[in-house]
């Protein structure tokens, strides 16, 4: 899904990408995920202290160069956005775009809670891993997600 960013937002996004990619390149195991209106610095392959230090450094550099950006932290991830949004808003837009009347949302991070919060009616939210969650269901880990998806695909095939 694309977002129409204004000229100023595009310029800020370009500068943000430069800063965060430069910071990540200094650490083996860190990587950057580009998003439509921002960027996420992933540090889960680093040790806890190295990951926290890299996130602090990146945050300081971004705040100095681009004050006022939206930031969010998750499990070993630091997200910056030139336009504030969250996974709940994105899910609403995706539901409308696809014309979906039911949504299955599976997530493992605190940033997924915004999506769980907007689920309604027959929608299903599944939290992967530990921690408090608004999701009605929970799985232990990624292998369980694969198993759940296989079960759902089999059930769908059987109903046809």
C-alpha positions in Angstrom: 0.0 0.0 0.0 1.4 3.4 -0.9 1.0 6.7 0.9 1.1 10.0 -0.9 3.7 11.9 1.0 4.0 15.7 0.6 7.3 17.1 -0.8 8.5 18.1 2.7 7.7 14.6 4.1 9.6 13.0 1.2 12.7 15.1 1.9 12.5 14.3 5.6 12.1 10.6 4.7 15.2 10.6 2.5 17.3 12.2 5.3 15.9 9.8 7.8 16.8 6.8 5.6 20.4 8.1 5.3 20.8 8.6 9.0 19.4 5.3 10.1 21.0 3.2 7.4 24.3 4.8 8.3 23.9 4.0 12.0 22.8 0.4 11.2 25.7 -0.2 8.8 28.1 0.3 11.8 26.7 -2.8 13.6 26.8 -6.4 12.3 23.4 -7.8 12.7 21.4 -4.6 12.6 19.1 -4.0 9.6 16.7 -1.4 8.4 13.2 -2.0 7.1 11.8 0.7 4.9 8.1 1.6 5.3 5.8 3.8 3.3 6.2 6.8 5.6 9.2 5.8 7.8 11.8 3.3 8.7 12.4 0.7 11.3 15.8 -0.2 12.9 15.9 -3.8 13.9 18.4 -4.9 16.5 17.2 -8.4 17.5 20.4 -10.0 16.2 22.6 -7.9 18.5 23.1 -8.4 22.2 20.8 -6.6 24.5 23.3 -3.9 25.4 24.6 -3.4 21.9 21.1 -3.2 20.5 20.0 -0.6 23.1 23.2 1.4 22.5 22.6 1.4 18.7 18.9 2.5 19.2 20.0 5.3 21.6 22.6 6.5 19.1 20.2 6.4 16.2 17.4 8.1 18.1 19.8 10.9 19.2 21.1 11.4 15.6 17.5 11.5 14.2 16.2 13.8 16.9 19.1 16.2 16.3 18.7 16.3 12.5 14.9 15.8 12.3 13.1 16.9 15.5 9.5 16.1 15.9 9.3 12.8 14.0 7.0 10.1 15.4 8.9 7.3 17.1 7.8 4.0 18.5 9.7 1.2 20.2 9.0 -2.5 20.1 10.8 -5.7 20.8 14.3 -4.9 19.5 13.0 -2.4 17.0 12.9 1.4 16.8 10.6 2.9 14.3 10.6 6.5 13.0 7.9 8.0 10.8 7.5 11.3 8.9 3.7 10.9 9.2 2.3 9.4 12.4 0.3 6.3 11.9 0.1 2.8 13.5 -0.8 -0.7 12.6 -4.4 -0.2 13.6 -4.8 2.6 11.1 -3.0 0.6 8.4 -5.3 -2.4 9.0 -8.4 -0.2 8.7 -7.1 1.1 5.3 -6.1 -2.4 4.2 -9.6 -3.8 5.2 -11.3 -1.1 3.2 -9.0 -1.5 0.2 -9.5 -5.3 0.1 -13.2 -5.1 1.0 -12.6 -7.7 3.8 -15.5 -8.5 6.1 -13.3 -10.6 8.4 -9.7 -10.1 9.4 -7.2 -12.5 10.9 -4.3 -10.5 12.5 -1.3 -12.2 14.0 1.4 -10.3 15.7 4.3 -10.6 18.2 5.2 -7.1 19.1 3.8 -4.3 21.2 3.3 -2.3 18.0 0.7 -4.9 17.0 -1.6 -4.0 19.9 -2.9 -1.0 17.8 -4.2 -3.5 15.3 -5.6 -5.9 17.9 -7.5 -2.9 19.4 -9.5 -2.2 16.2 -10.6 -5.8 15.6 -14.3 -6.3 15.9 -17.2 -8.8 15.4 -15.9 -12.0 13.7 -12.3 -10.7 13.4 -9.6 -12.8 15.1 -6.5 -11.5 16.8 -3.6 -13.8 17.7 -0.7 -12.8 19.9 2.5 -14.7 19.3 4.7 -15.1 22.4 4.5 -13.7 25.9 3.3 -10.4 27.2 0.1 -8.6 27.8 -2.2 -8.4 24.8 -5.6 -7.4 23.6 -5.6 -10.4 21.2 -8.2 -13.0 22.1 -5.9 -15.9 21.2 -2.2 -16.7 21.8 0.4 -18.9 20.2 3.8 -19.8 21.6 6.0 -19.0 18.6 6.5 -18.8 14.9 6.2 -22.5 14.3 2.7 -22.4 15.8 1.8 -19.6 13.3 2.7 -21.9 10.4 0.7 -24.7 11.9 -2.3 -22.4 12.4 -2.2 -21.2 8.8 -2.0 -24.8 7.5 -5.0 -25.7 9.6 -7.0 -22.8 8.3 -6.0 -23.5 4.7 -7.0 -27.2 5.1 -10.3 -26.1 6.7 -11.0 -23.7 3.8 -10.2 -26.4 1.2 -12.5 -28.9 3.0 -15.4 -26.4 2.9 -15.3 -26.0 -0.8 
